[in-house]
Amino acid sequence: MNPIASYIADIGAVPWSMDPSIIRRKSRDHFVISPLLRGELAGNLADIVVSPRSREEVARAVGTAVRHRIPITPRGGGTANYGQSVPLQGGVLLDMVDYKGVLSIDDGLIRANAGTIMADMQTAAQARGWELRLYPSTLATSTIAGFVAGGSGGIGSAMWGMLRDRGNIAAIEVMSAEESPRLMELTGYDIELVHHAYGANAIITEVAMPLAPAWRWRECIVAFAEFADALRFGARLVRETGVLKKLASVHEWPIPRLMRDLGDIVPEGHSMVNCIVAANCAPSFDALVAQHAGKVVSNHAQGENPFGAPQHEFAYGHGLRQMQKTEPRYTGFQGMFRGDGMFEAIAAVRAGASREEPFRLEIFWSDGEIVAMGSPQIRFDGETRMREMVALIQNAGGAVANSHTTGVREVGIKRITSRDVDFKGVMDPHGLLNPGKLNLDGVKASALATSGWTFAARA
Ligand SMILES: Cc1cc2nc3c(=O)[nH]c(=O)nc-3n(C[C@H](O)[C@H](O)[C@H](O)COP(=O)(O)OP(=O)(O)OC[C@H]3O[C@@H](n4cnc5c(N)ncnc54)[C@H](O)[C@@H]3O)c2cc1C
């Protein structure tokens, strides 16, 4: 019997499918957003999709795959944008979305099963007067485990920092990929082992996250005649610790027009900052806007704007998506600007980019300092301009994570140390988890070489 037939015979009642259309759909994520990954990852398919509904079924699906030495690629909502959840060596696609449910909301802490959609966690928390501190712009479709394993931050980072910042993930329960899988609860510094590791060293079964009190939020767009004023305003808004905000997303002209669902709300030639600010901070926010020569051109209660999507779907990964609706060739880079020279570095990059390459930046806290993440957005017409743009950012003093490759190390958001090597050896002794992503003994070739992001040392 071939290994997959034996596997099916051994997993008992765990739901599975070999329907080619389901396999095709579940073997993809949103990697097509990258012009380089589009060709590189097309055609990678799992052999079988397995959809456990309980921890016991996850253990059965994983343990059986290990006994048959079949690769396992975990998947949540499939919204990753570097092909993190694409199976590079076939095998089992472990579809976690039916292993869902909020387990507890207690004393400002929410705990949920891995496959819980984050929007469902938000609804459950809000019903109790709390809300998620952090969520990706894919709130509506991504799972909590997928966010922890594949994401880095998002809405709320303007207040609370990145997902990796100490305190933003309370605990992660993981399962080993062994013939008899074991569970382990990770807290504190150990959380870093699994965060942004693409499920290549453990299966996440539960996540606990601290919550924030639920506020009434306003979705505001502020227009600026000068990009530099928009940028300074965004950074100042984030720095103002007394003004509650979830988003400060800076977009240089003509991005406001390229995001066609915004219509002509932003005046010709103006840059904009998309903000989500607590309603009770409106007077301080308005004063800050006036101080930076801005003009509020849109101001609605959260979820009630007229643009066909919540305002967070015009920021982070969704910002590029909105631009691609108008010009599909647009692509960008995950530049990171931090420290005293942040504004000068961004100005230097801007001086080296054409006005046809407008800047898009998310401003938030990381490691206790204000950072700006993003880059000029370019129309893809080959790798040369992409390489030039990476060099431009790096030469100006910025760092770049590679959002056009699939390897944990090559992307350069997670730091890999000897602890990661040891953990992988213990949790995945046969090297079956998401193979090809966490290459501990080498670097995968990528068309785009980058430096990766830098963070303060932890240990
Ligand atoms: C338009 C767009 C906007 C985005 N905006 C943001 C943003 O604001 N912030 C951000 O950080 N990211 C963002 N992303 C990336 C992505 O949406 C997020 O990282 C998201 O949270 C992933 O969740 P998911 O459930 O879809 O995970 P998936 O895509 O299914 O998986 C992501 C990774 O996690 C692994 N994984 C999934 N479940 C498990 C599990 N149970 N155990 C172990 N590993 C697991 C997968 O193997 C994969 O490597 C965006 C992507 C797109 C396309």
The ligand as a MOL file (V3000), in Angstrom:
LIG
                    3D

  0  0  0     0  0            999 V3000
M  V30 BEGIN CTAB
M  V30 COUNTS 53 58 0 0 0
M  V30 BEGIN ATOM
M  V30 1 C -3.9490 41.0930 2.2850 0
M  V30 2 C -3.0890 40.5870 3.4130 0
M  V30 3 C -2.9210 41.3640 4.5500 0
M  V30 4 C -2.1140 40.9310 5.6100 0
M  V30 5 N -1.9350 41.7200 6.7150 0
M  V30 6 C -1.1490 41.2870 7.7210 0
M  V30 7 C -0.9660 42.0780 8.8950 0
M  V30 8 O -1.5710 43.1220 9.0710 0
M  V30 9 N -0.1150 41.6050 9.8450 0
M  V30 10 C 0.5180 40.4090 9.7300 0
M  V30 11 O 1.2610 40.0180 10.6230 0
M  V30 12 N 0.3210 39.6280 8.6580 0
M  V30 13 C -0.4880 40.0310 7.6620 0
M  V30 14 N -0.6830 39.2320 6.5640 0
M  V30 15 C -0.1430 37.8890 6.5670 0
M  V30 16 C -1.1880 36.8700 7.1410 0
M  V30 17 O -2.4910 37.2410 6.8180 0
M  V30 18 C -1.1740 36.7980 8.6130 0
M  V30 19 O 0.0670 36.4080 9.0250 0
M  V30 20 C -2.2520 35.8540 9.1490 0
M  V30 21 O -2.4610 36.1180 10.4650 0
M  V30 22 C -2.0130 34.4010 8.8930 0
M  V30 23 O -3.0730 33.6570 9.4640 0
M  V30 24 P -3.7040 32.3980 8.7230 0
M  V30 25 O -4.6250 31.7150 9.6450 0
M  V30 26 O -4.2630 32.7850 7.4210 0
M  V30 27 O -2.4030 31.4980 8.5470 0
M  V30 28 P -1.9240 30.6090 7.3560 0
M  V30 29 O -1.6690 31.4300 6.1520 0
M  V30 30 O -2.8230 29.4670 7.1820 0
M  V30 31 O -0.5500 30.1000 7.9630 0
M  V30 32 C 0.4920 30.9690 8.2730 0
M  V30 33 C 1.6720 30.1490 8.7760 0
M  V30 34 O 1.3050 29.5790 10.0130 0
M  V30 35 C 1.4290 28.1740 9.9640 0
M  V30 36 N 0.3460 27.6290 10.7760 0
M  V30 37 C -0.9850 27.7750 10.6230 0
M  V30 38 N -1.6470 27.1470 11.5970 0
M  V30 39 C -0.7100 26.5740 12.3940 0
M  V30 40 C -0.7490 25.7740 13.5530 0
M  V30 41 N -1.8960 25.4300 14.1340 0
M  V30 42 N 0.4200 25.3620 14.0890 0
M  V30 43 C 1.5900 25.7100 13.5410 0
M  V30 44 N 1.7000 26.4510 12.4430 0
M  V30 45 C 0.5580 26.8870 11.8770 0
M  V30 46 C 1.3450 27.8010 8.4960 0
M  V30 47 O 2.0350 26.6050 8.2020 0
M  V30 48 C 2.0340 28.9890 7.8700 0
M  V30 49 O 3.4110 28.8050 7.8980 0
M  V30 50 C -1.4810 39.6700 5.5040 0
M  V30 51 C -1.6700 38.8900 4.3630 0
M  V30 52 C -2.4620 39.3380 3.3200 0
M  V30 53 C -2.6570 38.4630 2.1130 0
M  V30 END ATOM
M  V30 BEGIN BOND
M  V30 1 1 1 2
M  V30 2 1 2 3
M  V30 3 2 2 52
M  V30 4 2 3 4
M  V30 5 1 4 5
M  V30 6 1 4 50
M  V30 7 2 5 6
M  V30 8 1 6 7
M  V30 9 1 6 13
M  V30 10 2 7 8
M  V30 11 1 7 9
M  V30 12 1 9 10
M  V30 13 2 10 11
M  V30 14 1 10 12
M  V30 15 2 12 13
M  V30 16 1 13 14
M  V30 17 1 14 15
M  V30 18 1 14 50
M  V30 19 1 15 16
M  V30 20 1 16 17
M  V30 21 1 16 18
M  V30 22 1 18 19
M  V30 23 1 18 20
M  V30 24 1 20 21
M  V30 25 1 20 22
M  V30 26 1 22 23
M  V30 27 1 23 24
M  V30 28 2 24 25
M  V30 29 1 24 26
M  V30 30 1 24 27
M  V30 31 1 27 28
M  V30 32 2 28 29
M  V30 33 1 28 30
M  V30 34 1 28 31
M  V30 35 1 31 32
M  V30 36 1 32 33
M  V30 37 1 33 34
M  V30 38 1 33 48
M  V30 39 1 34 35
M  V30 40 1 35 36
M  V30 41 1 35 46
M  V30 42 1 36 37
M  V30 43 1 36 45
M  V30 44 2 37 38
M  V30 45 1 38 39
M  V30 46 1 39 40
M  V30 47 2 39 45
M  V30 48 1 40 41
M  V30 49 2 40 42
M  V30 50 1 42 43
M  V30 51 2 43 44
M  V30 52 1 44 45
M  V30 53 1 46 47
M  V30 54 1 46 48
M  V30 55 1 48 49
M  V30 56 2 50 51
M  V30 57 1 51 52
M  V30 58 1 52 53
M  V30 END BOND
M  V30 END CTAB
M  END
